[in-house]
Structures are given as C-alpha cells and as structure tokens.
Amino acid sequence: MTDTTTRAEQIAERRREVAEQLADVERQLAELRALRGTLNDDDEHDPDGVSLSSEWSRLEGLRQAEVESLAAIDEAATRLERGDGGTCAKCGRPIAPARLEARPDATTCIDCAA
C-alpha cells in the first residue's frame, strides 16, 4: 500500500467519523425542535437546568463546526488527488507524516501551524 492510499483511507475514515458526528448533532437538533414545539417558549427562567435556547445554541455551534470539518476533509481529499496533499500551504515544505496521520485535513506543517 502506498502512502497516498494510506492517506486516502485515513481521510475517508475521518470523513466517516465527522459525518456520523454531524448526523448525531442534527438528530439532537431535531429532537430539540420537537421538544420546543410542545413547551412554552419562555424557558429562560427555568430553574431545572439549561434553557432550551442555550442547548439550541450549543448544538448549532457543534453542527457548524462539523460542517466546517467536513469541508476541510473534502478539501484535503481534493489536494491529495491533485498530488499536493502533503505540502504545507504556507511554506511549501512537506507536512510530517505523523501530523497528517493525526490530522488528515492538515494544510500546514507544524511550524506554520503554530
């Protein structure tokens, strides 16, 4: 197996993980939407815990982060197909294999990421 094949598999696996996480967050948002439809909209003063609005905001933030992660992963796959998936976008040097293993969607070497 070549480094490119291994990297492509890592990217595909990471994409599956992020897609699953996104699906879970979207499921939670759907449940929250259903719950909001059955409750009083004035949940800001609920003494029993986190307000629905706060939970909505938290889940929307998670959803946006997962969407952005998917976009970065897709871009990494495109760069790999073009043959420049292991090159730092800032300095042009190779990105360390250990970094790419840990973050398949990395666009910079560790020095430029700091």
C-alpha positions in Angstrom: 0.0 0.0 0.0 1.4 3.4 -0.9 1.5 6.5 1.3 -1.2 8.1 -0.9 -3.5 5.1 -0.5 -3.0 5.1 3.3 -3.6 8.8 3.5 -6.7 8.5 1.3 -8.0 5.8 3.6 -7.3 8.0 6.7 -9.1 10.9 5.1 -12.1 8.6 4.2 -12.2 7.3 7.8 -12.0 10.7 9.3 -14.8 11.8 6.9 -17.0 8.9 8.1 -16.3 9.9 11.7 -17.2 13.5 11.2 -20.3 12.7 9.1 -21.5 10.4 12.0 -20.9 13.2 14.5 -22.8 15.6 12.3 -25.7 13.2 11.9 -25.8 12.8 15.7 -25.9 16.6 16.3 -28.6 17.0 13.6 -30.6 14.2 15.3 -30.3 16.1 18.7 -31.4 19.3 17.0 -34.4 17.6 15.5 -35.3 16.3 19.0 -34.9 19.8 20.4 -37.1 21.3 17.7 -39.8 18.7 18.6 -39.5 19.5 22.3 -39.6 23.2 21.7 -42.9 22.8 19.8 -44.5 21.2 22.8 -43.3 23.6 25.5 -43.7 27.2 26.5 -41.2 29.3 24.6 -40.3 31.2 27.7 -37.6 28.8 29.0 -35.1 31.4 30.0 -36.0 31.3 33.7 -36.3 27.5 34.0 -35.0 26.6 37.5 -34.5 23.0 36.4 -31.4 23.5 34.3 -30.1 24.6 31.0 -32.6 26.5 28.9 -33.7 25.1 25.6 -32.3 28.3 23.9 -28.8 27.6 25.4 -28.9 24.0 24.3 -30.0 25.1 20.8 -27.1 27.5 20.6 -24.7 24.9 21.8 -25.9 22.3 19.3 -25.9 24.8 16.4 -22.3 25.6 17.3 -21.4 21.9 17.2 -23.2 21.5 13.9 -21.4 24.4 12.3 -18.0 23.0 13.5 -18.8 19.6 12.0 -19.9 21.2 8.7 -16.6 23.1 8.6 -14.6 19.9 9.4 -16.3 18.1 6.5 -15.4 20.9 4.2 -11.8 20.8 5.3 -11.7 17.0 4.9 -13.1 17.2 1.4 -10.5 19.8 0.6 -7.8 17.5 1.9 -9.1 14.7 -0.4 -9.0 17.1 -3.3 -5.4 18.2 -2.6 -4.4 14.6 -2.3 -5.9 13.8 -5.7 -4.0 16.7 -7.2 -0.8 15.4 -5.7 -0.2 18.2 -3.2 -1.8 16.8 -0.1 1.4 16.6 1.9 2.7 20.0 1.2 2.4 23.0 3.5 0.1 25.7 2.1 2.2 28.4 3.7 5.9 27.5 3.3 5.7 24.7 0.7 7.7 22.2 2.8 6.4 18.6 3.4 4.0 18.1 6.2 5.3 15.5 8.6 3.6 12.1 8.2 2.8 12.0 11.9 0.9 15.3 11.6 -1.0 14.0 8.6 -1.9 10.8 10.5 -3.2 12.8 13.4 -4.9 15.4 11.3 -5.5 14.1 7.8 -7.0 17.5 6.8 -3.9 19.5 7.9 -2.9 22.2 5.3 0.2 23.4 7.1 3.3 21.9 8.6 3.6 22.0 12.4 5.9 25.1 12.3 3.5 27.1 10.2 0.5 26.0 12.3 2.0 27.5 15.4 
